[in-house]
Every structure is written in C-alpha cells, then in structure tokens.
C-alpha cells in the first residue's frame, strides 16, 4: 500500500521521549518517502504530509537554532 493510500492509524507513530509525559507534542510517522505529522492530543485530526527530505531539513534547521 502506498503512503497516499495509507490511513494515519496504519502508520507507526512516534514522539520525542522528552514530551511523552507532557502531552503537548506532535507525533511523526514515515512511509514511502513521506513524513506524516499530527497532534498527539488529536490523532484523528488533520495529518500533515511532507517529503522525508524536507522533514529532515526542518529538523536540522531547528536543531541548529535557525528561525525563518
């Protein structure tokens, strides 16, 4: 099944270890070259989809402290 056909509940979701107890975080899953992002408090809500390369660039930029 391609990522365009995958339902969000079929993906393997994960979130940052530091935010598990907090509850205010996003969850990320990947499949077929795409990164899926959703609000952990609303897993049935909107799911955003980005190319994995774009998601990795976002994470690297954020870790480096760059703000656009």
PDB file of N, H, CA, C and O in Angstrom:
ATOM      1  N   UNK A   1       0.851  -1.181   0.000  1.00  0.00           N
ATOM      2  CA  UNK A   1       0.000   0.000   0.000  1.00  0.00           C
ATOM      3  C   UNK A   1       0.891   1.237   0.000  1.00  0.00           C
ATOM      4  O   UNK A   1       1.811   1.329   0.813  1.00  0.00           O
ATOM      5  N   UNK A   2       0.642   2.167  -0.876  1.00  0.00           N
ATOM      6  H   UNK A   2      -0.105   2.091  -1.537  1.00  0.00           H
ATOM      7  CA  UNK A   2       1.449   3.376  -0.939  1.00  0.00           C
ATOM      8  C   UNK A   2       1.065   4.340   0.178  1.00  0.00           C
ATOM      9  O   UNK A   2       0.007   4.210   0.793  1.00  0.00           O
ATOM     10  N   UNK A   3       1.950   5.315   0.431  1.00  0.00           N
ATOM     11  H   UNK A   3       2.809   5.420  -0.068  1.00  0.00           H
ATOM     12  CA  UNK A   3       1.686   6.272   1.500  1.00  0.00           C
ATOM     13  C   UNK A   3       0.452   7.113   1.203  1.00  0.00           C
ATOM     14  O   UNK A   3      -0.202   7.593   2.129  1.00  0.00           O
ATOM     15  N   UNK A   4       0.123   7.300  -0.071  1.00  0.00           N
ATOM     16  H   UNK A   4       0.654   6.910  -0.823  1.00  0.00           H
ATOM     17  CA  UNK A   4      -1.061   8.081  -0.393  1.00  0.00           C
ATOM     18  C   UNK A   4      -2.329   7.294  -0.073  1.00  0.00           C
ATOM     19  O   UNK A   4      -3.404   7.878   0.072  1.00  0.00           O
ATOM     20  N   UNK A   5      -2.207   5.974   0.038  1.00  0.00           N
ATOM     21  H   UNK A   5      -1.335   5.500  -0.079  1.00  0.00           H
ATOM     22  CA  UNK A   5      -3.354   5.141   0.371  1.00  0.00           C
ATOM     23  C   UNK A   5      -3.373   4.763   1.844  1.00  0.00           C
ATOM     24  O   UNK A   5      -4.377   4.245   2.333  1.00  0.00           O
ATOM     25  N   UNK A   6      -2.267   5.015   2.568  1.00  0.00           N
ATOM     26  H   UNK A   6      -1.452   5.436   2.171  1.00  0.00           H
ATOM     27  CA  UNK A   6      -2.192   4.631   3.972  1.00  0.00           C
ATOM     28  C   UNK A   6      -3.088   5.527   4.810  1.00  0.00           C
ATOM     29  O   UNK A   6      -3.127   6.742   4.617  1.00  0.00           O
ATOM     30  N   UNK A   7      -3.785   4.935   5.715  1.00  0.00           N
ATOM     31  H   UNK A   7      -3.753   3.947   5.872  1.00  0.00           H
ATOM     32  CA  UNK A   7      -4.567   5.694   6.674  1.00  0.00           C
ATOM     33  C   UNK A   7      -3.658   6.041   7.849  1.00  0.00           C
ATOM     34  O   UNK A   7      -2.780   5.249   8.192  1.00  0.00           O
ATOM     35  N   UNK A   8      -3.846   7.215   8.481  1.00  0.00           N
ATOM     36  H   UNK A   8      -4.560   7.858   8.202  1.00  0.00           H
ATOM     37  CA  UNK A   8      -2.988   7.601   9.599  1.00  0.00           C
ATOM     38  C   UNK A   8      -2.898   6.539  10.698  1.00  0.00           C
ATOM     39  O   UNK A   8      -1.836   6.382  11.299  1.00  0.00           O
ATOM     40  N   UNK A   9      -3.965   5.818  10.972  1.00  0.00           N
ATOM     41  H   UNK A   9      -4.828   5.947  10.483  1.00  0.00           H
ATOM     42  CA  UNK A   9      -3.936   4.814  12.030  1.00  0.00           C
ATOM     43  C   UNK A   9      -3.107   3.590  11.641  1.00  0.00           C
ATOM     44  O   UNK A   9      -2.774   2.782  12.507  1.00  0.00           O
ATOM     45  N   UNK A  10      -2.766   3.435  10.361  1.00  0.00           N
ATOM     46  H   UNK A  10      -3.037   4.091   9.657  1.00  0.00           H
ATOM     47  CA  UNK A  10      -1.956   2.320   9.898  1.00  0.00           C
ATOM     48  C   UNK A  10      -0.461   2.594  10.039  1.00  0.00           C
ATOM     49  O   UNK A  10       0.348   1.672   9.933  1.00  0.00           O
ATOM     50  N   UNK A  11      -0.090   3.838  10.274  1.00  0.00           N
ATOM     51  H   UNK A  11      -0.748   4.587  10.361  1.00  0.00           H
ATOM     52  CA  UNK A  11       1.312   4.213  10.367  1.00  0.00           C
ATOM     53  C   UNK A  11       1.855   3.920  11.760  1.00  0.00           C
ATOM     54  O   UNK A  11       1.094   3.789  12.719  1.00  0.00           O
ATOM     55  N   UNK A  12       3.165   3.819  11.862  1.00  0.00           N
ATOM     56  H   UNK A  12       3.784   3.926  11.084  1.00  0.00           H
ATOM     57  CA  UNK A  12       3.830   3.598  13.154  1.00  0.00           C
ATOM     58  C   UNK A  12       4.266   4.958  13.692  1.00  0.00           C
ATOM     59  O   UNK A  12       5.302   5.488  13.293  1.00  0.00           O
ATOM     60  N   UNK A  13       3.473   5.512  14.593  1.00  0.00           N
ATOM     61  H   UNK A  13       2.631   5.081  14.917  1.00  0.00           H
ATOM     62  CA  UNK A  13       3.681   6.860  15.108  1.00  0.00           C
ATOM     63  C   UNK A  13       4.685   6.859  16.251  1.00  0.00           C
ATOM     64  O   UNK A  13       4.760   5.902  17.022  1.00  0.00           O
ATOM     65  N   UNK A  14       5.466   7.950  16.358  1.00  0.00           N
ATOM     66  H   UNK A  14       5.405   8.728  15.732  1.00  0.00           H
ATOM     67  CA  UNK A  14       6.406   8.120  17.463  1.00  0.00           C
ATOM     68  C   UNK A  14       6.449   9.597  17.850  1.00  0.00           C
ATOM     69  O   UNK A  14       6.102  10.476  17.061  1.00  0.00           O
ATOM     70  N   UNK A  15       6.882   9.842  19.080  1.00  0.00           N
ATOM     71  H   UNK A  15       7.164   9.128  19.720  1.00  0.00           H
ATOM     72  CA  UNK A  15       7.052  11.222  19.535  1.00  0.00           C
ATOM     73  C   UNK A  15       8.319  11.315  20.372  1.00  0.00           C
ATOM     74  O   UNK A  15       8.860  10.299  20.811  1.00  0.00           O
ATOM     75  N   UNK A  16       8.782  12.523  20.588  1.00  0.00           N
ATOM     76  H   UNK A  16       8.343  13.348  20.232  1.00  0.00           H
ATOM     77  CA  UNK A  16      10.018  12.744  21.324  1.00  0.00           C
ATOM     78  C   UNK A  16       9.901  12.200  22.742  1.00  0.00           C
ATOM     79  O   UNK A  16       8.872  12.370  23.395  1.00  0.00           O
ATOM     80  N   UNK A  17      10.944  11.554  23.209  1.00  0.00           N
ATOM     81  H   UNK A  17      11.780  11.416  22.678  1.00  0.00           H
ATOM     82  CA  UNK A  17      10.947  10.994  24.564  1.00  0.00           C
ATOM     83  C   UNK A  17      10.737  12.076  25.625  1.00  0.00           C
ATOM     84  O   UNK A  17      10.118  11.818  26.657  1.00  0.00           O
ATOM     85  N   UNK A  18      11.240  13.269  25.382  1.00  0.00           N
ATOM     86  H   UNK A  18      11.742  13.479  24.543  1.00  0.00           H
ATOM     87  CA  UNK A  18      11.111  14.350  26.357  1.00  0.00           C
ATOM     88  C   UNK A  18       9.683  14.861  26.493  1.00  0.00           C
ATOM     89  O   UNK A  18       9.361  15.508  27.489  1.00  0.00           O
ATOM     90  N   UNK A  19       8.844  14.598  25.546  1.00  0.00           N
ATOM     91  H   UNK A  19       9.106  14.072  24.737  1.00  0.00           H
ATOM     92  CA  UNK A  19       7.498  15.155  25.589  1.00  0.00           C
ATOM     93  C   UNK A  19       6.420  14.121  25.897  1.00  0.00           C
ATOM     94  O   UNK A  19       5.238  14.464  25.893  1.00  0.00           O
ATOM     95  N   UNK A  20       6.781  12.885  26.158  1.00  0.00           N
ATOM     96  H   UNK A  20       7.742  12.606  26.161  1.00  0.00           H
ATOM     97  CA  UNK A  20       5.779  11.848  26.411  1.00  0.00           C
ATOM     98  C   UNK A  20       4.914  12.184  27.630  1.00  0.00           C
ATOM     99  O   UNK A  20       3.694  12.028  27.571  1.00  0.00           O
ATOM    100  N   UNK A  21       5.510  12.635  28.719  1.00  0.00           N
ATOM    101  H   UNK A  21       6.501  12.761  28.768  1.00  0.00           H
ATOM    102  CA  UNK A  21       4.738  12.942  29.926  1.00  0.00           C
ATOM    103  C   UNK A  21       3.997  14.269  29.814  1.00  0.00           C
ATOM    104  O   UNK A  21       3.008  14.486  30.514  1.00  0.00           O
ATOM    105  N   UNK A  22       4.456  15.141  28.958  1.00  0.00           N
ATOM    106  H   UNK A  22       5.259  14.965  28.389  1.00  0.00           H
ATOM    107  CA  UNK A  22       3.887  16.476  28.827  1.00  0.00           C
ATOM    108  C   UNK A  22       2.510  16.448  28.166  1.00  0.00           C
ATOM    109  O   UNK A  22       1.582  17.097  28.649  1.00  0.00           O
ATOM    110  N   UNK A  23       2.369  15.714  27.080  1.00  0.00           N
ATOM    111  H   UNK A  23       3.123  15.187  26.688  1.00  0.00           H
ATOM    112  CA  UNK A  23       1.096  15.646  26.371  1.00  0.00           C
ATOM    113  C   UNK A  23       0.921  16.692  25.284  1.00  0.00           C
ATOM    114  O   UNK A  23       0.022  16.570  24.452  1.00  0.00           O
ATOM    115  N   UNK A  24       1.770  17.725  25.276  1.00  0.00           N
ATOM    116  H   UNK A  24       2.501  17.824  25.952  1.00  0.00           H
ATOM    117  CA  UNK A  24       1.697  18.768  24.255  1.00  0.00           C
ATOM    118  C   UNK A  24       2.786  18.545  23.219  1.00  0.00           C
ATOM    119  O   UNK A  24       3.838  19.183  23.263  1.00  0.00           O
ATOM    120  N   UNK A  25       2.532  17.648  22.300  1.00  0.00           N
ATOM    121  H   UNK A  25       1.678  17.129  22.264  1.00  0.00           H
ATOM    122  CA  UNK A  25       3.576  17.357  21.330  1.00  0.00           C
ATOM    123  C   UNK A  25       2.966  16.881  20.014  1.00  0.00           C
ATOM    124  O   UNK A  25       1.760  16.663  19.899  1.00  0.00           O
ATOM    125  N   UNK A  26       3.829  16.733  19.050  1.00  0.00           N
ATOM    126  H   UNK A  26       4.809  16.910  19.143  1.00  0.00           H
ATOM    127  CA  UNK A  26       3.420  16.175  17.772  1.00  0.00           C
ATOM    128  C   UNK A  26       3.939  14.751  17.680  1.00  0.00           C
ATOM    129  O   UNK A  26       4.880  14.371  18.376  1.00  0.00           O
ATOM    130  N   UNK A  27       3.318  13.980  16.818  1.00  0.00           N
ATOM    131  H   UNK A  27       2.554  14.289  16.252  1.00  0.00           H
ATOM    132  CA  UNK A  27       3.767  12.627  16.531  1.00  0.00           C
ATOM    133  C   UNK A  27       4.177  12.597  15.063  1.00  0.00           C
ATOM    134  O   UNK A  27       3.610  13.308  14.234  1.00  0.00           O
ATOM    135  N   UNK A  28       5.161  11.773  14.755  1.00  0.00           N
ATOM    136  H   UNK A  28       5.622  11.195  15.428  1.00  0.00           H
ATOM    137  CA  UNK A  28       5.683  11.669  13.398  1.00  0.00           C
ATOM    138  C   UNK A  28       5.703  10.204  12.989  1.00  0.00           C
ATOM    139  O   UNK A  28       6.008   9.326  13.797  1.00  0.00           O
ATOM    140  N   UNK A  29       5.380   9.953  11.742  1.00  0.00           N
ATOM    141  H   UNK A  29       5.132  10.666  11.086  1.00  0.00           H
ATOM    142  CA  UNK A  29       5.478   8.616  11.160  1.00  0.00           C
ATOM    143  C   UNK A  29       6.030   8.777   9.757  1.00  0.00           C
ATOM    144  O   UNK A  29       5.952   9.859   9.174  1.00  0.00           O
ATOM    145  N   UNK A  30       6.587   7.704   9.214  1.00  0.00           N
ATOM    146  H   UNK A  30       6.650   6.826   9.688  1.00  0.00           H
ATOM    147  CA  UNK A  30       7.097   7.788   7.847  1.00  0.00           C
ATOM    148  C   UNK A  30       6.687   6.554   7.063  1.00  0.00           C
ATOM    149  O   UNK A  30       6.461   5.478   7.616  1.00  0.00           O
ATOM    150  N   UNK A  31       6.599   6.748   5.759  1.00  0.00           N
ATOM    151  H   UNK A  31       6.783   7.622   5.309  1.00  0.00           H
ATOM    152  CA  UNK A  31       6.260   5.657   4.863  1.00  0.00           C
ATOM    153  C   UNK A  31       6.402   6.093   3.422  1.00  0.00           C
ATOM    154  O   UNK A  31       5.913   7.155   3.036  1.00  0.00           O
ATOM    155  N   UNK A  32       7.063   5.286   2.635  1.00  0.00           N
ATOM    156  H   UNK A  32       7.461   4.423   2.949  1.00  0.00           H
ATOM    157  CA  UNK A  32       7.229   5.537   1.198  1.00  0.00           C
ATOM    158  C   UNK A  32       7.782   6.922   0.890  1.00  0.00           C
ATOM    159  O   UNK A  32       7.298   7.601  -0.016  1.00  0.00           O
ATOM    160  N   UNK A  33       8.796   7.341   1.645  1.00  0.00           N
ATOM    161  H   UNK A  33       9.189   6.789   2.381  1.00  0.00           H
ATOM    162  CA  UNK A  33       9.458   8.607   1.371  1.00  0.00           C
ATOM    163  C   UNK A  33       8.736   9.837   1.868  1.00  0.00           C
ATOM    164  O   UNK A  33       9.133  10.958   1.549  1.00  0.00           O
ATOM    165  N   UNK A  34       7.676   9.650   2.648  1.00  0.00           N
ATOM    166  H   UNK A  34       7.354   8.740   2.907  1.00  0.00           H
ATOM    167  CA  UNK A  34       6.925  10.787   3.184  1.00  0.00           C
ATOM    168  C   UNK A  34       6.983  10.770   4.705  1.00  0.00           C
ATOM    169  O   UNK A  34       7.041   9.705   5.319  1.00  0.00           O
ATOM    170  N   UNK A  35       6.966  11.954   5.308  1.00  0.00           N
ATOM    171  H   UNK A  35       6.919  12.819   4.809  1.00  0.00           H
ATOM    172  CA  UNK A  35       6.870  12.107   6.758  1.00  0.00           C
ATOM    173  C   UNK A  35       5.477  12.637   7.068  1.00  0.00           C
ATOM    174  O   UNK A  35       5.029  13.613   6.467  1.00  0.00           O
ATOM    175  N   UNK A  36       4.806  11.999   7.996  1.00  0.00           N
ATOM    176  H   UNK A  36       5.171  11.206   8.484  1.00  0.00           H
ATOM    177  CA  UNK A  36       3.462  12.385   8.405  1.00  0.00           C
ATOM    178  C   UNK A  36       3.539  12.974   9.803  1.00  0.00           C
ATOM    179  O   UNK A  36       4.238  12.437  10.662  1.00  0.00           O
ATOM    180  N   UNK A  37       2.831  14.071  10.043  1.00  0.00           N
ATOM    181  H   UNK A  37       2.263  14.507   9.345  1.00  0.00           H
ATOM    182  CA  UNK A  37       2.884  14.780  11.313  1.00  0.00           C
ATOM    183  C   UNK A  37       1.461  15.035  11.791  1.00  0.00           C
ATOM    184  O   UNK A  37       0.598  15.441  11.012  1.00  0.00           O
ATOM    185  N   UNK A  38       1.219  14.791  13.092  1.00  0.00           N
ATOM    186  H   UNK A  38       1.920  14.461  13.724  1.00  0.00           H
ATOM    187  CA  UNK A  38      -0.106  15.060  13.653  1.00  0.00           C
ATOM    188  C   UNK A  38       0.027  15.499  15.105  1.00  0.00           C
ATOM    189  O   UNK A  38       1.070  15.312  15.731  1.00  0.00           O
ATOM    190  N   UNK A  39      -1.036  16.081  15.625  1.00  0.00           N
ATOM    191  H   UNK A  39      -1.883  16.233  15.116  1.00  0.00           H
ATOM    192  CA  UNK A  39      -1.124  16.499  17.024  1.00  0.00           C
ATOM    193  C   UNK A  39      -1.420  15.268  17.869  1.00  0.00           C
ATOM    194  O   UNK A  39      -2.390  14.557  17.607  1.00  0.00           O
ATOM    195  N   UNK A  40      -0.597  15.011  18.876  1.00  0.00           N
ATOM    196  H   UNK A  40       0.190  15.589  19.088  1.00  0.00           H
ATOM    197  CA  UNK A  40      -0.784  13.809  19.691  1.00  0.00           C
ATOM    198  C   UNK A  40      -2.087  13.838  20.484  1.00  0.00           C
ATOM    199  O   UNK A  40      -2.615  12.784  20.839  1.00  0.00           O
ATOM    200  N   UNK A  41      -2.610  15.027  20.765  1.00  0.00           N
ATOM    201  H   UNK A  41      -2.181  15.883  20.477  1.00  0.00           H
ATOM    202  CA  UNK A  41      -3.876  15.128  21.508  1.00  0.00           C
ATOM    203  C   UNK A  41      -5.088  14.890  20.616  1.00  0.00           C
ATOM    204  O   UNK A  41      -6.191  14.665  21.114  1.00  0.00           O
ATOM    205  N   UNK A  42      -4.890  14.937  19.305  1.00  0.00           N
ATOM    206  H   UNK A  42      -3.994  15.120  18.901  1.00  0.00           H
ATOM    207  CA  UNK A  42      -5.993  14.771  18.366  1.00  0.00           C
ATOM    208  C   UNK A  42      -5.560  13.849  17.220  1.00  0.00           C
ATOM    209  O   UNK A  42      -5.432  14.303  16.083  1.00  0.00           O
ATOM    210  N   UNK A  43      -5.334  12.566  17.502  1.00  0.00           N
ATOM    211  H   UNK A  43      -5.437  12.196  18.425  1.00  0.00           H
ATOM    212  CA  UNK A  43      -4.809  11.667  16.476  1.00  0.00           C
ATOM    213  C   UNK A  43      -5.750  11.442  15.293  1.00  0.00           C
ATOM    214  O   UNK A  43      -5.309  10.984  14.239  1.00  0.00           O
ATOM    215  N   UNK A  44      -7.010  11.747  15.445  1.00  0.00           N
ATOM    216  H   UNK A  44      -7.369  12.119  16.301  1.00  0.00           H
ATOM    217  CA  UNK A  44      -7.963  11.602  14.330  1.00  0.00           C
ATOM    218  C   UNK A  44      -8.125  12.899  13.548  1.00  0.00           C
ATOM    219  O   UNK A  44      -8.886  12.960  12.582  1.00  0.00           O
ATOM    220  N   UNK A  45      -7.404  13.936  13.971  1.00  0.00           N
ATOM    221  H   UNK A  45      -6.786  13.887  14.756  1.00  0.00           H
ATOM    222  CA  UNK A  45      -7.494  15.231  13.300  1.00  0.00           C
ATOM    223  C   UNK A  45      -6.641  15.271  12.041  1.00  0.00           C
ATOM    224  O   UNK A  45      -6.318  14.237  11.457  1.00  0.00           O
ATOM    225  N   UNK A  46      -6.292  16.457  11.644  1.00  0.00           N
ATOM    226  H   UNK A  46      -6.555  17.297  12.119  1.00  0.00           H
ATOM    227  CA  UNK A  46      -5.516  16.672  10.425  1.00  0.00           C
ATOM    228  C   UNK A  46      -4.131  16.052  10.530  1.00  0.00           C
ATOM    229  O   UNK A  46      -3.466  16.165  11.559  1.00  0.00           O
ATOM    230  N   UNK A  47      -3.708  15.402   9.466  1.00  0.00           N
ATOM    231  H   UNK A  47      -4.248  15.310   8.630  1.00  0.00           H
ATOM    232  CA  UNK A  47      -2.359  14.854   9.350  1.00  0.00           C
ATOM    233  C   UNK A  47      -1.667  15.582   8.208  1.00  0.00           C
ATOM    234  O   UNK A  47      -2.159  15.613   7.081  1.00  0.00           O
ATOM    235  N   UNK A  48      -0.523  16.164   8.520  1.00  0.00           N
ATOM    236  H   UNK A  48      -0.123  16.139   9.436  1.00  0.00           H
ATOM    237  CA  UNK A  48       0.271  16.850   7.511  1.00  0.00           C
ATOM    238  C   UNK A  48       1.243  15.854   6.882  1.00  0.00           C
ATOM    239  O   UNK A  48       1.671  14.906   7.540  1.00  0.00           O
ATOM    240  N   UNK A  49       1.589  16.062   5.624  1.00  0.00           N
ATOM    241  H   UNK A  49       1.241  16.833   5.090  1.00  0.00           H
ATOM    242  CA  UNK A  49       2.467  15.143   4.907  1.00  0.00           C
ATOM    243  C   UNK A  49       3.539  15.939   4.174  1.00  0.00           C
ATOM    244  O   UNK A  49       3.241  16.883   3.442  1.00  0.00           O
ATOM    245  N   UNK A  50       4.803  15.539   4.384  1.00  0.00           N
ATOM    246  H   UNK A  50       5.045  14.773   4.978  1.00  0.00           H
ATOM    247  CA  UNK A  50       5.947  16.203   3.764  1.00  0.00           C
ATOM    248  C   UNK A  50       6.897  15.159   3.198  1.00  0.00           C
ATOM    249  O   UNK A  50       6.935  14.032   3.693  1.00  0.00           O
ATOM    250  N   UNK A  51       7.663  15.509   2.176  1.00  0.00           N
ATOM    251  H   UNK A  51       7.632  16.425   1.775  1.00  0.00           H
ATOM    252  CA  UNK A  51       8.732  14.608   1.752  1.00  0.00           C
ATOM    253  C   UNK A  51       9.724  14.430   2.907  1.00  0.00           C
ATOM    254  O   UNK A  51      10.021  15.391   3.616  1.00  0.00           O
ATOM    255  N   UNK A  52      10.230  13.228   3.098  1.00  0.00           N
ATOM    256  H   UNK A  52       9.988  12.447   2.522  1.00  0.00           H
ATOM    257  CA  UNK A  52      11.159  12.968   4.201  1.00  0.00           C
ATOM    258  C   UNK A  52      12.346  13.920   4.148  1.00  0.00           C
ATOM    259  O   UNK A  52      12.807  14.384   5.191  1.00  0.00           O
ATOM    260  N   UNK A  53      12.846  14.219   2.965  1.00  0.00           N
ATOM    261  H   UNK A  53      12.472  13.842   2.118  1.00  0.00           H
ATOM    262  CA  UNK A  53      13.993  15.129   2.850  1.00  0.00           C
ATOM    263  C   UNK A  53      13.664  16.511   3.408  1.00  0.00           C
ATOM    264  O   UNK A  53      14.514  17.136   4.043  1.00  0.00           O
ATOM    265  N   UNK A  54      12.460  16.990   3.182  1.00  0.00           N
ATOM    266  H   UNK A  54      11.770  16.483   2.666  1.00  0.00           H
ATOM    267  CA  UNK A  54      12.041  18.296   3.718  1.00  0.00           C
ATOM    268  C   UNK A  54      11.919  18.243   5.232  1.00  0.00           C
ATOM    269  O   UNK A  54      12.302  19.189   5.920  1.00  0.00           O
ATOM    270  N   UNK A  55      11.391  17.150   5.753  1.00  0.00           N
ATOM    271  H   UNK A  55      11.080  16.381   5.194  1.00  0.00           H
ATOM    272  CA  UNK A  55      11.243  16.999   7.205  1.00  0.00           C
ATOM    273  C   UNK A  55      12.622  16.959   7.863  1.00  0.00           C
ATOM    274  O   UNK A  55      12.830  17.594   8.897  1.00  0.00           O
ATOM    275  N   UNK A  56      13.555  16.229   7.284  1.00  0.00           N
ATOM    276  H   UNK A  56      13.386  15.713   6.444  1.00  0.00           H
ATOM    277  CA  UNK A  56      14.912  16.160   7.842  1.00  0.00           C
ATOM    278  C   UNK A  56      15.584  17.531   7.822  1.00  0.00           C
ATOM    279  O   UNK A  56      16.287  17.896   8.765  1.00  0.00           O
ATOM    280  N   UNK A  57      15.369  18.283   6.753  1.00  0.00           N
ATOM    281  H   UNK A  57      14.799  17.987   5.987  1.00  0.00           H
ATOM    282  CA  UNK A  57      15.933  19.637   6.675  1.00  0.00           C
ATOM    283  C   UNK A  57      15.325  20.529   7.755  1.00  0.00           C
ATOM    284  O   UNK A  57      16.040  21.309   8.384  1.00  0.00           O
ATOM    285  N   UNK A  58      14.023  20.423   7.976  1.00  0.00           N
ATOM    286  H   UNK A  58      13.442  19.789   7.466  1.00  0.00           H
ATOM    287  CA  UNK A  58      13.359  21.193   9.029  1.00  0.00           C
ATOM    288  C   UNK A  58      13.952  20.863  10.394  1.00  0.00           C
ATOM    289  O   UNK A  58      14.255  21.767  11.172  1.00  0.00           O
ATOM    290  N   UNK A  59      14.121  19.581  10.690  1.00  0.00           N
ATOM    291  H   UNK A  59      13.875  18.846  10.058  1.00  0.00           H
ATOM    292  CA  UNK A  59      14.670  19.167  11.986  1.00  0.00           C
ATOM    293  C   UNK A  59      16.091  19.682  12.147  1.00  0.00           C
ATOM    294  O   UNK A  59      16.435  20.209  13.205  1.00  0.00           O
ATOM    295  N   UNK A  60      16.927  19.543  11.120  1.00  0.00           N
ATOM    296  H   UNK A  60      16.648  19.115  10.260  1.00  0.00           H
ATOM    297  CA  UNK A  60      18.314  20.011  11.196  1.00  0.00           C
ATOM    298  C   UNK A  60      18.371  21.518  11.406  1.00  0.00           C
ATOM    299  O   UNK A  60      19.174  22.009  12.199  1.00  0.00           O
ATOM    300  N   UNK A  61      17.522  22.246  10.699  1.00  0.00           N
ATOM    301  H   UNK A  61      16.869  21.847  10.055  1.00  0.00           H
ATOM    302  CA  UNK A  61      17.480  23.703  10.832  1.00  0.00           C
ATOM    303  C   UNK A  61      17.033  24.111  12.223  1.00  0.00           C
ATOM    304  O   UNK A  61      17.586  25.042  12.809  1.00  0.00           O
ATOM    305  N   UNK A  62      16.044  23.427  12.748  1.00  0.00           N
ATOM    306  H   UNK A  62      15.595  22.671  12.272  1.00  0.00           H
ATOM    307  CA  UNK A  62      15.538  23.715  14.092  1.00  0.00           C
ATOM    308  C   UNK A  62      16.603  23.426  15.143  1.00  0.00           C
ATOM    309  O   UNK A  62      16.819  24.233  16.046  1.00  0.00           O
ATOM    310  N   UNK A  63      17.258  22.297  15.030  1.00  0.00           N
ATOM    311  H   UNK A  63      17.082  21.641  14.296  1.00  0.00           H
ATOM    312  CA  UNK A  63      18.321  21.948  15.986  1.00  0.00           C
ATOM    313  C   UNK A  63      19.460  22.943  15.950  1.00  0.00           C
ATOM    314  O   UNK A  63      20.098  23.197  16.972  1.00  0.00           O
ATOM    315  N   UNK A  64      19.721  23.508  14.782  1.00  0.00           N
ATOM    316  H   UNK A  64      19.203  23.300  13.952  1.00  0.00           H
ATOM    317  CA  UNK A  64      20.798  24.492  14.646  1.00  0.00           C
ATOM    318  C   UNK A  64      20.393  25.855  15.182  1.00  0.00           C
ATOM    319  O   UNK A  64      21.233  26.747  15.298  1.00  0.00           O
ATOM    320  N   UNK A  65      19.126  26.026  15.508  1.00  0.00           N
ATOM    321  H   UNK A  65      18.444  25.301  15.414  1.00  0.00           H
ATOM    322  CA  UNK A  65      18.654  27.284  16.084  1.00  0.00           C
ATOM    323  C   UNK A  65      18.260  28.340  15.080  1.00  0.00           C
ATOM    324  O   UNK A  65      18.092  29.506  15.438  1.00  0.00           O
ATOM    325  N   UNK A  66      18.111  27.949  13.830  1.00  0.00           N
ATOM    326  H   UNK A  66      18.248  27.002  13.540  1.00  0.00           H
ATOM    327  CA  UNK A  66      17.714  28.919  12.803  1.00  0.00           C
ATOM    328  C   UNK A  66      16.197  29.102  12.819  1.00  0.00           C
ATOM    329  O   UNK A  66      15.439  28.139  12.930  1.00  0.00           O
ATOM    330  N   UNK A  67      15.780  30.351  12.706  1.00  0.00           N
ATOM    331  H   UNK A  67      16.396  31.134  12.616  1.00  0.00           H
ATOM    332  CA  UNK A  67      14.348  30.664  12.667  1.00  0.00           C
ATOM    333  C   UNK A  67      14.088  31.447  11.386  1.00  0.00           C
ATOM    334  O   UNK A  67      14.805  32.397  11.072  1.00  0.00           O
ATOM    335  N   UNK A  68      13.071  31.048  10.661  1.00  0.00           N
ATOM    336  H   UNK A  68      12.488  30.277  10.916  1.00  0.00           H
ATOM    337  CA  UNK A  68      12.721  31.725   9.411  1.00  0.00           C
ATOM    338  C   UNK A  68      11.379  32.387   9.532  1.00  0.00           C
ATOM    339  O   UNK A  68      10.910  33.010   8.580  1.00  0.00           O
TER     340      UNK A  68
END
